[in-house]
Structure formats: structure tokens, C-alpha cells
Amino acid sequence: MKKIEAVIKPFKIEEVKDALAEAGITGMTVSEVKGYGRQAGHTELYRGAEYVVDFIPKIKIEVVVNEKDLDMVVEKIVSAARTGKIGDGKIFVTDIEKVIRIRTGEEDEEAI
């Protein structure tokens, strides 16, 4: 099993959610996060004063999938989240050793 963590622009969450639902993904965790990469940050004006916004609002999506579905799910996320502009985000893929559904005790692929 693999865990996919995708950090994307906030306005792309509905498109990504719809693409994953279309792909048969039945669950995900979504968090509001802040961060920066090459995009760095930007300067804004507030009441005539200039200040630097170091951390940019993003959305982090976490999904656990069977290894056979990994490439398809990653491609769905990339297609739905891409704007072609700086700050589109990143996808991280890690191994998952064990999954347990608390309610039923199901384990691993049955628990996804």
C-alpha cells in the first residue's frame, strides 16, 4: 500500500476531489496548511504598510491506495491540480506498512 500526500492550491480541491471520486477513491483526508517552496512568498500592502507573506495557504490531501492504483491516482491528482503556474504544489508517495479500520478491525487492503 502507498500513501499519497498532495499539497495543492486551495481553489483546486473540488477538481481533485471529483477526479479521485471518478477514479473510485472513496476516502481522503484534507487539511489546510501553509508553506512555501520556490514560490517563496510575496509582498502585500495593508493600510499603507508593506509586509511579507512568507507562508502561502495550501491544501494537503492524504490518500492511501493499493500499489496497483498508485500511478493512476497520482495522474488524476496531477491533471486536476495543474494550472501551469508556479506554486501548483507537490506530491509525495510513501510506503504504508499497516492499516486498521478501528470500527471493524479489518486490516490492510480490506481497511482502505
Rosetta silent file (secondary structure, phi, psi, omega in degrees, C-alpha in Angstrom):
SEQUENCE: MKKIEAVIKPFKIEEVKDALAEAGITGMTVSEVKGYGRQAGHTELYRGAEYVVDFIPKIKIEVVVNEKDLDMVVEKIVSAARTGKIGDGKIFVTDIEKVIRIRTGEEDEEAI
SCORE:     score description
SCORE:     0.000 S_00000001
   1 L     0.000  152.272 -178.631    0.000    0.000    0.000 S_00000001
   2 E  -129.185  145.562  173.445    1.094    3.569   -0.657 S_00000001
   3 E  -106.736  127.333  177.007    0.236    6.895    0.945 S_00000001
   4 E  -106.401  123.923  173.169   -0.076    9.850   -1.409 S_00000001
   5 E  -114.601  120.314 -179.390    0.296   13.307    0.084 S_00000001
   6 E  -119.031  127.196  175.180   -0.517   16.105   -2.337 S_00000001
   7 E  -106.994  118.272 -171.321   -0.060   19.780   -1.497 S_00000001
   8 E  -132.243  170.934  174.301   -2.120   21.861   -3.922 S_00000001
   9 L   -69.776  139.430 -175.407   -3.612   25.304   -4.462 S_00000001
  10 H   -56.154  -37.245 -175.749   -6.811   25.736   -2.407 S_00000001
  11 H   -74.116   -4.452  179.345   -9.089   26.548   -5.347 S_00000001
  12 H   -95.708   -1.946 -173.438   -8.206   23.182   -6.973 S_00000001
  13 H   -61.737  -41.721 -178.526   -9.588   20.981   -4.170 S_00000001
  14 H   -64.680  -40.657  178.801  -13.013   20.403   -5.756 S_00000001
  15 H   -64.009  -41.497  179.126  -11.492   19.382   -9.081 S_00000001
  16 H   -67.144  -44.608  179.408   -9.106   16.969   -7.363 S_00000001
  17 H   -58.381  -45.267  179.399  -11.897   15.552   -5.164 S_00000001
  18 H   -64.189  -41.072  179.701  -14.095   14.962   -8.226 S_00000001
  19 H   -64.836  -39.489  179.381  -11.233   13.338  -10.161 S_00000001
  20 H   -70.167  -38.777  177.198  -10.480   10.976   -7.257 S_00000001
  21 H   -62.643  -41.198  177.719  -14.159   10.081   -6.841 S_00000001
  22 H   -61.877  -31.101 -179.946  -14.321    9.330  -10.571 S_00000001
  23 L   -84.279   -0.248  177.543  -11.300    7.039  -10.097 S_00000001
  24 L    90.379   10.245  177.642  -13.102    5.109   -7.352 S_00000001
  25 L   -79.399  121.113 -171.841  -11.239    6.582   -4.384 S_00000001
  26 L   -99.661   -6.511  179.970  -13.719    6.513   -1.531 S_00000001
  27 L  -153.170  149.905  176.555  -11.824    8.342    1.198 S_00000001
  28 L  -159.171  160.899  173.727   -9.266   11.039    1.775 S_00000001
  29 E  -114.079  133.414 -179.009   -8.065   13.398    4.473 S_00000001
  30 E  -123.341  132.158  178.916   -7.865   17.119    3.678 S_00000001
  31 E  -129.912  144.873  170.538   -6.006   19.712    5.758 S_00000001
  32 E   -86.839  124.414 -177.740   -5.494   23.437    5.393 S_00000001
  33 E  -130.634  170.224  174.430   -1.754   24.057    5.560 S_00000001
  34 E  -132.554  147.074  178.868    0.702   26.874    4.889 S_00000001
  35 E  -177.270 -174.194  175.366    4.121   26.700    3.330 S_00000001
  36 L  -156.858  156.915  175.982    6.415   27.799    0.568 S_00000001
  37 L  -134.332 -128.815  177.139    8.816   26.361   -1.964 S_00000001
  38 L   -64.537  -23.833  179.225   10.393   28.049   -4.953 S_00000001
  39 L   -61.953  -28.074  175.582    7.356   30.321   -4.933 S_00000001
  40 L    66.369  -68.057 -174.511    8.912   31.760   -1.723 S_00000001
  41 L   160.404 -171.808  179.733    6.280   34.269   -0.716 S_00000001
  42 E  -154.874  168.168  179.880    5.209   37.718   -1.715 S_00000001
  43 E  -102.630  137.552  177.638    4.820   41.288   -0.500 S_00000001
  44 E  -128.815  159.286  175.139    1.424   42.814    0.198 S_00000001
  45 E  -105.801  133.539  175.373    0.156   46.245    1.219 S_00000001
  46 E  -137.373  115.937 -178.100   -2.138   46.619    4.218 S_00000001
  47 L    51.457   43.108  175.767   -3.286   50.101    5.287 S_00000001
  48 L    83.010   -7.660  179.823   -0.340   51.641    3.502 S_00000001
  49 E  -102.964  138.670  179.382    2.242   49.390    5.139 S_00000001
  50 E   -92.003  135.606  175.415    4.142   46.785    3.173 S_00000001
  51 E  -143.239  157.870 -176.238    4.633   43.350    4.702 S_00000001
  52 E   -98.626  130.564  173.732    5.946   39.995    3.528 S_00000001
  53 E   -97.311  103.266 -176.674    3.726   36.940    3.397 S_00000001
  54 L   -78.760  -38.573 -176.362    6.207   34.092    3.953 S_00000001
  55 L  -108.869  130.889 -175.134    3.778   31.192    4.094 S_00000001
  56 E  -103.553  133.733  179.283    1.219   30.656    1.373 S_00000001
  57 E   -62.655  133.716  177.865   -2.115   28.894    2.080 S_00000001
  58 E  -138.663  172.313  173.664   -2.321   25.416    0.533 S_00000001
  59 E  -119.019  133.433  175.340   -4.435   22.284    0.864 S_00000001
  60 E  -109.901  125.497  178.238   -2.883   18.923    1.766 S_00000001
  61 E  -109.359  133.138  176.242   -4.690   15.792    0.609 S_00000001
  62 E  -121.112  129.504 -178.276   -3.765   12.395    2.023 S_00000001
  63 E  -139.852  136.009  174.024   -4.928    9.189    0.328 S_00000001
  64 E  -108.189  129.756 -175.933   -3.913    5.560    0.882 S_00000001
  65 E  -133.853  161.104  170.316   -4.170    3.312   -2.166 S_00000001
  66 L   -66.675  148.981 -178.015   -3.247   -0.170   -3.347 S_00000001
  67 H   -58.525  -33.545 -178.652    0.081   -0.189   -5.126 S_00000001
  68 H   -66.915  -23.978 -179.309   -1.603   -1.181   -8.409 S_00000001
  69 H   -93.121   -5.673 -171.914   -3.681    2.034   -8.342 S_00000001
  70 H   -54.744  -56.072 -174.853   -0.789    4.361   -7.467 S_00000001
  71 H   -61.621  -40.238 -179.938    0.151    5.661  -10.927 S_00000001
  72 H   -64.387  -43.771 -178.817   -3.466    6.191  -11.966 S_00000001
  73 H   -67.552  -42.749  177.826   -4.323    8.117   -8.786 S_00000001
  74 H   -60.348  -43.227  179.744   -1.187   10.275   -8.999 S_00000001
  75 H   -63.997  -38.876  176.518   -2.012   11.118  -12.622 S_00000001
  76 H   -60.950  -43.561  179.729   -5.577   12.075  -11.667 S_00000001
  77 H   -64.770  -47.612 -179.694   -4.259   14.443   -8.992 S_00000001
  78 H   -58.504  -47.047 -178.534   -1.665   15.979  -11.312 S_00000001
  79 H   -62.840  -41.407 -176.788   -4.217   16.523  -14.096 S_00000001
  80 H   -76.783  -30.291 -173.773   -6.813   18.073  -11.784 S_00000001
  81 H   -93.493  -15.420 -173.647   -4.417   20.259   -9.772 S_00000001
  82 L   -72.712  130.786  170.198   -2.192   21.614  -12.548 S_00000001
  83 L  -112.780  -19.223 -176.938   -2.506   25.275  -13.554 S_00000001
  84 L    87.849    3.429 -179.287    0.892   25.507  -15.226 S_00000001
  85 L  -111.534  159.816  179.420    1.917   28.348  -12.924 S_00000001
  86 L   -56.891  142.046  178.418    4.415   28.437  -10.083 S_00000001
  87 L    92.422   11.517  179.191    3.042   27.088   -6.820 S_00000001
  88 L   -62.650  -26.350  174.686    0.945   24.235   -8.242 S_00000001
  89 E   118.464 -167.780 -177.759    2.278   22.041   -5.442 S_00000001
  90 E  -141.245  158.769  173.409    3.973   18.717   -4.854 S_00000001
  91 E  -125.903  131.809  177.864    3.058   15.053   -4.471 S_00000001
  92 E  -118.901  136.176  179.533    4.861   12.765   -2.037 S_00000001
  93 E  -122.147  127.909  179.250    4.476    8.970   -2.083 S_00000001
  94 E  -131.642  160.000  176.810    5.460    6.788    0.891 S_00000001
  95 E   -77.648  145.003  174.228    5.079    3.141    1.874 S_00000001
  96 L  -116.410  124.279 -178.561    2.355    2.122    4.337 S_00000001
  97 L   -82.799  -36.954 -174.149    3.116   -0.939    6.450 S_00000001
  98 L  -154.418  143.073  173.664   -0.270   -1.482    8.056 S_00000001
  99 L  -131.535  136.062  177.883   -3.822   -0.104    8.009 S_00000001
 100 E  -132.355  126.309  173.673   -6.512   -0.996   10.545 S_00000001
 101 L   -82.755  116.678 -173.873  -10.162    0.066   10.383 S_00000001
 102 L   -60.556  -45.341 -175.070  -10.990    0.812   14.014 S_00000001
 103 L   -59.528  -44.192 -172.158  -14.728    0.065   13.771 S_00000001
 104 L  -108.826  -16.387 -175.969  -14.435   -3.443   12.282 S_00000001
 105 L    83.462    0.845  177.841  -10.849   -4.493   12.904 S_00000001
 106 L   -58.693  148.756 -177.507  -10.301   -5.037    9.160 S_00000001
 107 E  -125.232  155.676  173.630   -6.670   -4.784    8.161 S_00000001
 108 H    53.289 -127.469 -172.301   -4.581   -3.644    5.226 S_00000001
 109 H   -62.420  -30.816  177.114   -6.319   -3.607    1.809 S_00000001
 110 H   -67.751  -23.388 -176.689   -9.698   -4.519    3.309 S_00000001
 111 H   -89.536   -8.525 -177.114   -9.419   -1.461    5.562 S_00000001
 112 L   -73.315    0.000    0.000   -8.760    1.059    2.792 S_00000001
